Amino acid sequence: MGVSSPSSTTTPLTPITITSGTSFKRRYKACFTKRQLATLTSLKKSAGLAAKEATARHASCKFIQDVGKKLGFPQTTISTAQALYHRFYVYYSIREYAPQDISVTCVFVASKIEETIKKLKDVFVAVHSVKYPGSKELDPENVSEERRRKIIGYEKLLLETLCFDFQFRHPYEYVIKFVKWVQAFQTLDAKRLAHKAYSLAVDSYRTSLCVEYPAHTIAAGCIYLASRLLKEEDPEFHGLAEEQPWDQLLLSRIDDIEDVCQQILDLYICSGAHNATAQYTRIKIELNEQAHRRGPDPNMDDVTRQEMKARTPDWEFDGTTPLDVVNTNQHTVSYHFSTNAP
């Protein structure tokens, strides 16, 4: 069985000092455990901003989605921009960098990564159109040089945060592959299931799931949740069979699949989406009861279980933190890439 959860021992939580005060080593880390995210929140001194950051995250991801659509970007480019936003704020606080400026930067950088390139002035025009839908179209020549320079500066900072690693995998391709795989050994309304799971995967980028789990695990959770939702809407719907070992077939731990479902349901409950709060709450309760009956994963040791356990940041550093030092330009940084063959 494939294990989807990131290991806490393969890469450092934060850049590590190799020559005191002057040189740091940074490695790109694809996924973070819940404990690592809580620790980073404490290092950012953002423990008291959790609600504000969540509100900003939802608003910014919707803003990125609207700007991306205005620019005619495919969903892959939009999702890359949203993933960039989440990854940036793993290390930085909204107290230091305005979410809207970072959102614009993420759209601009994502267009380059996904080779759907737009000029920065075109991005500014789309941003103005989304912010002021009834107003006259912005003349790009009216954009101040200071604003352009700010976004270019943030672009450099964002690229450094990524450790110049531009490999993004999205759950969409796995949704299609998994549905086709399941259809091969059971009766399935494949088209409806894939369409619903794809929609859930799009919405998953309004949460921080993309920095917690690999794309195939997010896809597995979206398919699992889509099947439950469609079965409730239509009793005749042929979804995932109850008796199958979906953790093995979808190459992810069942706890992780359920956590993906839970976070998407939390998003819908908080936003009041689809006027189905009661339904989403009931499914959350059912998933909790299912997990309780199953018990803890017998293949997971206590240390890893604590690493994966949800945790609310409850402490902050006094004075300068290691992350404060790393997030400055007063040192030399070396970026290290994986040498493993694909």
MIKE-379311 format. One record per residue (C-alpha): x, y, z; residue in one letter. Coordinates in nm, 4 decimals. Layout:
N
{{X, Y, Z}, "a"}
...
//
This chain:
342
{{0.0000, 0.0000, 0.0000}, "m"}
{{0.1305, 0.3408, -0.0923}, "g"}
{{0.1798, 0.5878, 0.1888}, "v"}
{{0.0691, 0.9369, 0.0995}, "s"}
{{0.1671, 1.1285, 0.4095}, "s"}
{{0.4945, 1.3223, 0.3968}, "p"}
{{0.7754, 1.1962, 0.6131}, "s"}
{{0.9220, 1.4358, 0.8649}, "s"}
{{1.2732, 1.2964, 0.8265}, "t"}
{{1.3453, 1.3393, 0.4539}, "t"}
{{1.3831, 1.7184, 0.4395}, "t"}
{{1.4352, 1.9888, 0.7001}, "p"}
{{1.1380, 2.1793, 0.8377}, "l"}
{{1.3060, 2.5140, 0.7676}, "t"}
{{1.6331, 2.6121, 0.6022}, "p"}
{{1.9206, 2.5002, 0.8227}, "i"}
{{2.2296, 2.6948, 0.9246}, "t"}
{{2.5522, 2.5498, 0.7865}, "i"}
{{2.7811, 2.8425, 0.8674}, "t"}
{{2.6560, 3.0404, 1.1620}, "s"}
{{2.4912, 3.3669, 1.0658}, "g"}
{{2.6093, 3.3874, 0.7052}, "t"}
{{2.5022, 3.0852, 0.5007}, "s"}
{{2.1886, 2.8734, 0.4788}, "f"}
{{2.0836, 2.5651, 0.2901}, "k"}
{{1.7269, 2.5542, 0.1559}, "r"}
{{1.5553, 2.2521, 0.0097}, "r"}
{{1.2194, 2.2453, -0.1590}, "y"}
{{0.9663, 2.0550, 0.0494}, "k"}
{{0.6608, 1.9372, -0.1423}, "a"}
{{0.4379, 1.8499, 0.1559}, "c"}
{{0.4219, 1.9493, 0.5214}, "f"}
{{0.2755, 1.7587, 0.8130}, "t"}
{{0.0173, 1.9290, 1.0317}, "k"}
{{0.2682, 1.9622, 1.3119}, "r"}
{{0.5209, 2.1273, 1.0801}, "q"}
{{0.2596, 2.3742, 0.9566}, "l"}
{{0.1658, 2.4574, 1.3159}, "a"}
{{0.5334, 2.5089, 1.4038}, "t"}
{{0.5854, 2.7379, 1.1046}, "l"}
{{0.2783, 2.9378, 1.2039}, "t"}
{{0.4322, 2.9860, 1.5464}, "s"}
{{0.7668, 3.0845, 1.3933}, "l"}
{{0.5855, 3.3451, 1.1821}, "k"}
{{0.4248, 3.4748, 1.5022}, "k"}
{{0.0870, 3.4299, 1.3343}, "s"}
{{-0.0857, 3.2096, 1.5908}, "a"}
{{-0.3304, 3.4909, 1.6703}, "g"}
{{-0.4065, 3.5543, 1.3030}, "l"}
{{-0.5495, 3.2122, 1.2159}, "a"}
{{-0.9048, 3.3337, 1.1510}, "a"}
{{-0.7844, 3.6386, 0.9608}, "k"}
{{-0.5493, 3.4308, 0.7466}, "e"}
{{-0.8261, 3.1801, 0.6692}, "a"}
{{-1.0575, 3.4618, 0.5578}, "t"}
{{-0.7798, 3.6146, 0.3465}, "a"}
{{-0.7019, 3.2738, 0.1958}, "r"}
{{-1.0618, 3.2148, 0.0841}, "h"}
{{-1.0961, 3.5663, -0.0565}, "a"}
{{-0.7585, 3.5556, -0.2327}, "s"}
{{-0.8194, 3.2165, -0.3928}, "c"}
{{-1.1542, 3.3389, -0.5275}, "k"}
{{-0.9813, 3.6541, -0.6519}, "f"}
{{-0.7139, 3.4449, -0.8281}, "i"}
{{-0.9847, 3.2266, -0.9823}, "q"}
{{-1.1731, 3.5313, -1.1150}, "d"}
{{-0.8594, 3.7018, -1.2505}, "v"}
{{-0.7449, 3.3781, -1.4132}, "g"}
{{-1.0806, 3.3315, -1.5846}, "k"}
{{-1.0705, 3.6931, -1.7011}, "k"}
{{-0.7315, 3.6291, -1.8585}, "l"}
{{-0.8577, 3.3117, -2.0256}, "g"}
{{-0.6256, 3.0814, -1.8342}, "f"}
{{-0.6948, 2.7065, -1.8155}, "p"}
{{-0.7792, 2.5695, -1.4713}, "q"}
{{-0.4287, 2.4235, -1.4382}, "t"}
{{-0.2710, 2.7700, -1.4493}, "t"}
{{-0.5248, 2.9068, -1.2013}, "i"}
{{-0.4639, 2.6167, -0.9613}, "s"}
{{-0.0878, 2.6666, -0.9895}, "t"}
{{-0.1358, 3.0331, -0.8927}, "a"}
{{-0.3451, 2.9288, -0.5915}, "q"}
{{-0.0862, 2.6690, -0.4907}, "a"}
{{0.1837, 2.9374, -0.5114}, "l"}
{{-0.0234, 3.1587, -0.2803}, "y"}
{{-0.0574, 2.8828, -0.0193}, "h"}
{{0.3119, 2.7948, -0.0387}, "r"}
{{0.4213, 3.1568, 0.0002}, "f"}
{{0.2197, 3.2013, 0.3195}, "y"}
{{0.3630, 2.8856, 0.4703}, "v"}
{{0.6734, 3.0964, 0.5358}, "y"}
{{0.5377, 3.4523, 0.5424}, "y"}
{{0.2574, 3.6298, 0.7256}, "s"}
{{-0.0247, 3.8446, 0.5867}, "i"}
{{0.0954, 4.0976, 0.8418}, "r"}
{{0.4095, 4.1491, 0.6312}, "e"}
{{0.2806, 4.1035, 0.2758}, "y"}
{{-0.0594, 4.2163, 0.1479}, "a"}
{{-0.2552, 3.9145, 0.0134}, "p"}
{{-0.3788, 4.1001, -0.2952}, "q"}
{{-0.0267, 4.1943, -0.4074}, "d"}
{{0.0892, 3.8370, -0.3542}, "i"}
{{-0.2170, 3.7089, -0.5427}, "s"}
{{-0.1272, 3.9241, -0.8441}, "v"}
{{0.2316, 3.7989, -0.8254}, "t"}
{{0.1148, 3.4364, -0.8111}, "c"}
{{-0.1031, 3.4797, -1.1208}, "v"}
{{0.1889, 3.6364, -1.3084}, "f"}
{{0.4378, 3.3643, -1.2053}, "v"}
{{0.1878, 3.0808, -1.2705}, "a"}
{{0.1386, 3.2045, -1.6262}, "s"}
{{0.5118, 3.1537, -1.6836}, "k"}
{{0.5312, 2.8157, -1.5091}, "i"}
{{0.2391, 2.6733, -1.7083}, "e"}
{{0.3514, 2.8428, -2.0326}, "e"}
{{0.0315, 3.0462, -2.0683}, "t"}
{{0.2329, 3.3664, -2.0495}, "i"}
{{0.0697, 3.7063, -2.0098}, "k"}
{{0.2426, 4.0401, -1.9796}, "k"}
{{0.2285, 4.2032, -1.6385}, "l"}
{{0.0283, 4.4929, -1.7801}, "k"}
{{-0.2375, 4.2453, -1.9014}, "d"}
{{-0.2583, 4.1001, -1.5512}, "v"}
{{-0.3075, 4.4502, -1.4064}, "f"}
{{-0.5903, 4.5158, -1.6554}, "v"}
{{-0.7660, 4.1907, -1.5546}, "a"}
{{-0.7172, 4.2665, -1.1841}, "v"}
{{-0.8748, 4.6109, -1.2269}, "h"}
{{-1.1665, 4.4578, -1.4171}, "s"}
{{-1.2317, 4.2046, -1.1388}, "v"}
{{-1.2006, 4.4628, -0.8595}, "k"}
{{-1.4146, 4.7245, -1.0348}, "y"}
{{-1.6484, 4.5318, -1.2677}, "p"}
{{-1.8588, 4.8321, -1.3665}, "g"}
{{-1.5718, 5.0700, -1.4390}, "s"}
{{-1.3889, 5.1629, -1.7571}, "k"}
{{-1.1066, 4.9297, -1.8614}, "e"}
{{-0.7720, 5.0235, -1.7117}, "l"}
{{-0.5182, 5.1810, -1.9430}, "d"}
{{-0.1939, 4.9861, -1.8840}, "p"}
{{0.0050, 5.3061, -1.9256}, "e"}
{{-0.1609, 5.4392, -1.6095}, "n"}
{{-0.0060, 5.1653, -1.3943}, "v"}
{{0.2662, 5.3258, -1.1870}, "s"}
{{0.6262, 5.2157, -1.2149}, "e"}
{{0.6299, 5.1682, -0.8367}, "e"}
{{0.3504, 4.9117, -0.8604}, "r"}
{{0.5287, 4.7231, -1.1377}, "r"}
{{0.8517, 4.7196, -0.9399}, "r"}
{{0.6701, 4.5916, -0.6311}, "k"}
{{0.5271, 4.2901, -0.8173}, "i"}
{{0.8636, 4.2146, -0.9804}, "i"}
{{1.0245, 4.2259, -0.6358}, "g"}
{{0.7608, 3.9881, -0.4981}, "y"}
{{0.8186, 3.7588, -0.7964}, "e"}
{{1.1835, 3.7184, -0.6932}, "k"}
{{1.0800, 3.6495, -0.3336}, "l"}
{{0.8223, 3.3926, -0.4459}, "l"}
{{1.0748, 3.2107, -0.6636}, "l"}
{{1.3160, 3.1952, -0.3703}, "e"}
{{1.0384, 3.0568, -0.1504}, "t"}
{{0.9869, 2.7811, -0.4101}, "l"}
{{1.3632, 2.7137, -0.4096}, "c"}
{{1.3251, 2.7586, -0.7873}, "f"}
{{1.1395, 2.4271, -0.8100}, "d"}
{{0.8586, 2.4676, -1.0649}, "f"}
{{0.7270, 2.1118, -1.0772}, "q"}
{{0.3587, 2.1222, -0.9898}, "f"}
{{0.1292, 1.8202, -1.0108}, "r"}
{{-0.2440, 1.8745, -0.9870}, "h"}
{{-0.5129, 1.6218, -0.8875}, "p"}
{{-0.7086, 1.6570, -1.2133}, "y"}
{{-0.5108, 1.4015, -1.4111}, "e"}
{{-0.5332, 1.1531, -1.1230}, "y"}
{{-0.9104, 1.1972, -1.0976}, "v"}
{{-0.9450, 1.0737, -1.4564}, "i"}
{{-0.6933, 0.7917, -1.4133}, "k"}
{{-0.8423, 0.6666, -1.0860}, "f"}
{{-1.2004, 0.6734, -1.2173}, "v"}
{{-1.0970, 0.4738, -1.5249}, "k"}
{{-0.9115, 0.2290, -1.3006}, "w"}
{{-1.2130, 0.1793, -1.0706}, "v"}
{{-1.4451, 0.1406, -1.3708}, "q"}
{{-1.2380, -0.1562, -1.4851}, "a"}
{{-1.3490, -0.3774, -1.1946}, "f"}
{{-1.6896, -0.2463, -1.0821}, "q"}
{{-2.0050, -0.0895, -1.2212}, "t"}
{{-1.9645, 0.2860, -1.2058}, "l"}
{{-2.1322, 0.6033, -1.3314}, "d"}
{{-1.7870, 0.7155, -1.4330}, "a"}
{{-1.8689, 1.0385, -1.6134}, "k"}
{{-2.0784, 1.1828, -1.3295}, "r"}
{{-1.8284, 1.0733, -1.0675}, "l"}
{{-1.5322, 1.2238, -1.2556}, "a"}
{{-1.7191, 1.5512, -1.3159}, "h"}
{{-1.8124, 1.5877, -0.9480}, "k"}
{{-1.4654, 1.4895, -0.8247}, "a"}
{{-1.3058, 1.7374, -1.0668}, "y"}
{{-1.5270, 2.0145, -0.9259}, "s"}
{{-1.4238, 1.9207, -0.5709}, "l"}
{{-1.0576, 1.9199, -0.6751}, "a"}
{{-1.0948, 2.2743, -0.8111}, "v"}
{{-1.2458, 2.3862, -0.4800}, "d"}
{{-0.9714, 2.2073, -0.2836}, "s"}
{{-0.7330, 2.4864, -0.3850}, "y"}
{{-0.9294, 2.7235, -0.1631}, "r"}
{{-0.7821, 2.5223, 0.1270}, "t"}
{{-0.4190, 2.4438, 0.2120}, "s"}
{{-0.4509, 2.0787, 0.1042}, "l"}
{{-0.1999, 2.1308, -0.1779}, "c"}
{{0.0809, 2.1860, 0.0753}, "v"}
{{-0.0262, 1.8948, 0.2969}, "e"}
{{-0.0829, 1.6088, 0.0525}, "y"}
{{0.0422, 1.4959, -0.2889}, "p"}
{{-0.1891, 1.5392, -0.5867}, "a"}
{{-0.2929, 1.1741, -0.6074}, "h"}
{{-0.4143, 1.1735, -0.2447}, "t"}
{{-0.6197, 1.4895, -0.3008}, "i"}
{{-0.7696, 1.3226, -0.6093}, "a"}
{{-0.8490, 1.0106, -0.4053}, "a"}
{{-1.0257, 1.2196, -0.1392}, "g"}
{{-1.2237, 1.4105, -0.4022}, "c"}
{{-1.3414, 1.0867, -0.5671}, "i"}
{{-1.4320, 0.9366, -0.2296}, "y"}
{{-1.6315, 1.2449, -0.1267}, "l"}
{{-1.7913, 1.2838, -0.4711}, "a"}
{{-1.9214, 0.9277, -0.4516}, "s"}
{{-2.0835, 0.9922, -0.1117}, "r"}
{{-2.2405, 1.3191, -0.2236}, "l"}
{{-2.3805, 1.1738, -0.5456}, "l"}
{{-2.5213, 0.8698, -0.3638}, "k"}
{{-2.7141, 1.1042, -0.1344}, "e"}
{{-2.8453, 1.3044, -0.4291}, "e"}
{{-2.9431, 0.9962, -0.6305}, "d"}
{{-2.9942, 0.6543, -0.4640}, "p"}
{{-2.9597, 0.4928, -0.8076}, "e"}
{{-2.6134, 0.6344, -0.8594}, "f"}
{{-2.3396, 0.3705, -0.8978}, "h"}
{{-2.0477, 0.4989, -0.6947}, "g"}
{{-1.7602, 0.3416, -0.5043}, "l"}
{{-1.8488, 0.0025, -0.3563}, "a"}
{{-1.8441, 0.0018, 0.0235}, "e"}
{{-1.6509, -0.3225, 0.0642}, "e"}
{{-1.3436, -0.2308, -0.1421}, "q"}
{{-1.0077, -0.1416, 0.0216}, "p"}
{{-0.9947, 0.2089, -0.1238}, "w"}
{{-0.6762, 0.2992, 0.0584}, "d"}
{{-0.4914, 0.0314, -0.1405}, "q"}
{{-0.6697, 0.0883, -0.4710}, "l"}
{{-0.6215, 0.4667, -0.4589}, "l"}
{{-0.2647, 0.4418, -0.3227}, "l"}
{{-0.3292, 0.6577, -0.0150}, "s"}
{{-0.3881, 0.6041, 0.3552}, "r"}
{{-0.7603, 0.6009, 0.4381}, "i"}
{{-0.6968, 0.8565, 0.7164}, "d"}
{{-0.5523, 1.0947, 0.4577}, "d"}
{{-0.8392, 1.0358, 0.2150}, "i"}
{{-1.0874, 1.1154, 0.4908}, "e"}
{{-0.8915, 1.4252, 0.5971}, "d"}
{{-0.9112, 1.5596, 0.2411}, "v"}
{{-1.2889, 1.5039, 0.2557}, "c"}
{{-1.3124, 1.6733, 0.5947}, "q"}
{{-1.1232, 1.9856, 0.4862}, "q"}
{{-1.3344, 2.0299, 0.1724}, "i"}
{{-1.6518, 1.9822, 0.3781}, "l"}
{{-1.5259, 2.2395, 0.6306}, "d"}
{{-1.4758, 2.4825, 0.3418}, "l"}
{{-1.8336, 2.4328, 0.2220}, "y"}
{{-1.9788, 2.4559, 0.5723}, "i"}
{{-1.7920, 2.7792, 0.6505}, "c"}
{{-1.8886, 2.9392, 0.3195}, "s"}
{{-2.2478, 2.8152, 0.3253}, "g"}
{{-2.1957, 2.6708, -0.0220}, "a"}
{{-2.4863, 2.5117, -0.2096}, "h"}
{{-2.7204, 2.5740, 0.0878}, "n"}
{{-2.6398, 2.2230, 0.2094}, "a"}
{{-2.4684, 2.2879, 0.5425}, "t"}
{{-2.6746, 2.0238, 0.7227}, "a"}
{{-2.5844, 1.7606, 0.4637}, "q"}
{{-2.2134, 1.8416, 0.4804}, "y"}
{{-2.2182, 1.8373, 0.8607}, "t"}
{{-2.3883, 1.4983, 0.8613}, "r"}
{{-2.1259, 1.3530, 0.6254}, "i"}
{{-1.8502, 1.4917, 0.8493}, "k"}
{{-2.0051, 1.3170, 1.1485}, "i"}
{{-2.0307, 0.9919, 0.9519}, "e"}
{{-1.6648, 1.0131, 0.8523}, "l"}
{{-1.5652, 1.0750, 1.2150}, "n"}
{{-1.7681, 0.7758, 1.3312}, "e"}
{{-1.6165, 0.5615, 1.0569}, "q"}
{{-1.2659, 0.6608, 1.1661}, "a"}
{{-1.3504, 0.5904, 1.5319}, "h"}
{{-1.4774, 0.2404, 1.4491}, "r"}
{{-1.1671, 0.1681, 1.2428}, "r"}
{{-0.9259, 0.2834, 1.5123}, "g"}
{{-0.5680, 0.4088, 1.4665}, "p"}
{{-0.3590, 0.2950, 1.1728}, "d"}
{{-0.1717, -0.0157, 1.2973}, "p"}
{{0.1110, 0.0523, 1.0499}, "n"}
{{0.1903, 0.3969, 1.1900}, "m"}
{{0.4287, 0.4485, 1.4815}, "d"}
{{0.3542, 0.6929, 1.7641}, "d"}
{{0.6034, 0.9556, 1.6470}, "v"}
{{0.4544, 0.9720, 1.2981}, "t"}
{{0.1026, 0.9722, 1.4426}, "r"}
{{0.1849, 1.2807, 1.6492}, "q"}
{{0.3437, 1.4441, 1.3438}, "e"}
{{0.0256, 1.3947, 1.1402}, "m"}
{{-0.2126, 1.4954, 1.4166}, "k"}
{{-0.3971, 1.8254, 1.3774}, "a"}
{{-0.2566, 2.0864, 1.6125}, "r"}
{{-0.3456, 2.4466, 1.6865}, "t"}
{{-0.0418, 2.6763, 1.7232}, "p"}
{{-0.0346, 2.7696, 2.0902}, "d"}
{{0.3039, 2.9387, 2.1305}, "w"}
{{0.5195, 3.2034, 1.9690}, "e"}
{{0.8866, 3.2941, 1.9769}, "f"}
{{0.9926, 3.6032, 2.1634}, "d"}
{{1.2255, 3.8250, 1.9636}, "g"}
{{1.3962, 3.7124, 1.6437}, "t"}
{{1.3121, 3.3600, 1.5247}, "t"}
{{1.5124, 3.1321, 1.2935}, "p"}
{{1.2503, 3.1979, 1.0244}, "l"}
{{1.2962, 3.5741, 1.0639}, "d"}
{{1.6664, 3.5296, 0.9904}, "v"}
{{1.6082, 3.3061, 0.6888}, "v"}
{{1.3449, 3.5436, 0.5447}, "n"}
{{1.5939, 3.8281, 0.5038}, "t"}
{{1.8618, 3.9003, 0.2460}, "n"}
{{2.1406, 3.9356, 0.5011}, "q"}
{{2.2960, 3.5985, 0.4231}, "h"}
{{2.4009, 3.3619, 0.1456}, "t"}
{{2.1511, 3.0912, 0.0445}, "v"}
{{2.2314, 2.7736, -0.1479}, "s"}
{{1.9380, 2.5927, -0.3102}, "y"}
{{1.9456, 2.2140, -0.3295}, "h"}
{{1.7500, 2.0016, -0.5748}, "f"}
{{1.6631, 1.6341, -0.5761}, "s"}
{{1.9030, 1.4204, -0.7802}, "t"}
{{1.6767, 1.1160, -0.7824}, "n"}
{{1.5814, 0.9919, -1.1267}, "a"}
{{1.2090, 1.0263, -1.2057}, "p"}
//
